[in-house]
């Protein structure tokens, strides 16, 4: 695992927030690419954990290096910061996949036509 520091807290709206701790100031936390952790019961009765970005990177103008990180600053007086536990590594893995997606080019290889998928039969 990397040397990144992560933080978990409950915000003033009651959401469980997780993200990379960018800066820990005296009165605030700055979190890079925060996500909301939700737990929902599936049809089979199993509980499913989902992570939802608080702000989608697709809405952020890319910087010169192509990064689209977003940063949120939370007042420590308005949040409940987690202590004495570590987040399950699978949550961190899921978080990293969301905030650092592997993009696949939609461009066809040079000199090759893209595959056409027919949605309806020709009559």
C-alpha positions as CSV (number, residue, x, y, z in Angstrom):
1,X,0.0,0.0,0.0
2,X,1.2,3.5,-0.6
3,X,2.3,6.1,1.9
4,X,-0.9,8.2,1.5
5,X,-2.7,9.2,4.6
6,X,-6.5,8.7,4.6
7,X,-9.1,10.1,6.9
8,X,-12.6,9.1,7.8
9,X,-15.2,11.4,9.5
10,X,-18.9,12.1,9.8
11,X,-19.8,15.5,8.3
12,X,-22.5,17.9,9.6
13,X,-25.0,16.3,7.2
14,X,-24.4,12.8,8.8
15,X,-22.5,11.4,5.9
16,X,-19.6,9.0,6.4
17,X,-16.8,10.7,4.4
18,X,-13.5,9.0,3.3
19,X,-10.6,10.5,1.4
20,X,-7.0,11.2,1.1
21,X,-5.8,13.6,3.9
22,X,-4.2,16.5,2.0
23,X,-3.6,18.8,4.9
24,X,-4.4,18.7,8.7
25,X,-4.6,22.3,9.9
26,X,-5.3,23.4,13.4
27,X,-9.0,24.1,12.7
28,X,-9.7,22.3,9.4
29,X,-9.0,19.1,7.4
30,X,-8.3,19.4,3.7
31,X,-9.4,16.2,1.9
32,X,-8.5,15.3,-1.7
33,X,-11.2,13.6,-3.7
34,X,-13.6,12.9,-0.8
35,X,-16.2,10.1,-1.2
36,X,-19.3,9.3,0.7
37,X,-19.5,5.7,2.1
38,X,-23.0,4.2,1.9
39,X,-24.2,0.8,3.0
40,X,-27.3,-0.6,1.3
41,X,-29.1,-3.9,1.7
42,X,-29.3,-5.9,-1.5
43,X,-32.1,-8.0,-2.7
44,X,-30.5,-11.1,-1.3
45,X,-30.2,-9.5,2.2
46,X,-26.5,-8.9,1.9
47,X,-25.1,-5.5,2.8
48,X,-23.3,-3.7,-0.1
49,X,-20.8,-0.9,0.5
50,X,-20.7,1.8,-2.1
51,X,-18.5,4.8,-2.5
52,X,-19.8,8.0,-4.2
53,X,-17.6,10.9,-5.1
54,X,-18.8,14.1,-3.4
55,X,-17.8,15.9,-6.6
56,X,-17.2,14.1,-9.9
57,X,-13.8,14.6,-11.4
58,X,-15.3,14.9,-14.9
59,X,-16.7,18.3,-13.8
60,X,-13.2,19.6,-12.9
61,X,-11.1,21.5,-15.6
62,X,-7.9,19.4,-16.0
63,X,-4.6,20.9,-14.9
64,X,-1.6,21.0,-17.2
65,X,-0.6,17.5,-16.1
66,X,-4.1,16.2,-16.8
67,X,-5.1,15.8,-13.1
68,X,-8.6,16.6,-12.0
69,X,-8.3,16.3,-8.3
70,X,-10.7,18.3,-6.1
71,X,-10.1,19.4,-2.6
72,X,-12.6,20.1,0.2
73,X,-11.9,21.8,3.5
74,X,-13.9,20.8,6.5
75,X,-14.0,22.7,9.8
76,X,-13.1,20.4,12.6
77,X,-15.8,22.0,14.7
78,X,-18.5,20.7,12.4
79,X,-17.3,17.1,11.9
80,X,-16.7,14.0,14.0
81,X,-13.2,12.7,13.1
82,X,-12.5,9.0,13.4
83,X,-10.0,7.7,15.9
84,X,-8.6,4.4,17.1
85,X,-9.5,2.3,14.0
86,X,-8.2,1.8,10.4
87,X,-10.3,1.5,7.3
88,X,-10.6,-2.0,5.7
89,X,-8.1,-2.2,2.9
90,X,-10.8,-3.2,0.4
91,X,-12.4,0.2,0.9
92,X,-9.1,1.9,0.2
93,X,-8.7,-0.2,-3.0
94,X,-12.2,0.7,-4.1
95,X,-11.5,4.4,-3.4
96,X,-8.3,4.3,-5.4
97,X,-10.1,2.7,-8.4
98,X,-12.7,5.5,-8.3
99,X,-10.3,8.4,-8.0
100,X,-7.6,7.0,-10.2
101,X,-9.5,5.2,-12.9
102,X,-7.7,3.3,-15.7
103,X,-8.9,5.0,-18.9
104,X,-9.1,3.0,-22.1
105,X,-8.9,4.9,-25.3
106,X,-12.0,4.9,-27.4
107,X,-10.0,5.6,-30.6
108,X,-9.7,2.6,-33.0
109,X,-6.2,1.5,-33.9
110,X,-4.6,3.4,-36.8
111,X,-5.9,2.2,-40.2
112,X,-8.7,0.1,-38.7
113,X,-12.4,1.0,-38.8
114,X,-14.3,0.8,-35.5
115,X,-16.5,-2.2,-35.0
116,X,-20.2,-1.4,-35.7
117,X,-22.7,-2.9,-33.3
118,X,-26.2,-3.3,-34.8
119,X,-28.9,-2.6,-32.3
120,X,-31.7,-3.6,-34.7
121,X,-32.0,-6.2,-37.5
122,X,-32.0,-4.8,-41.0
123,X,-35.2,-5.6,-42.9
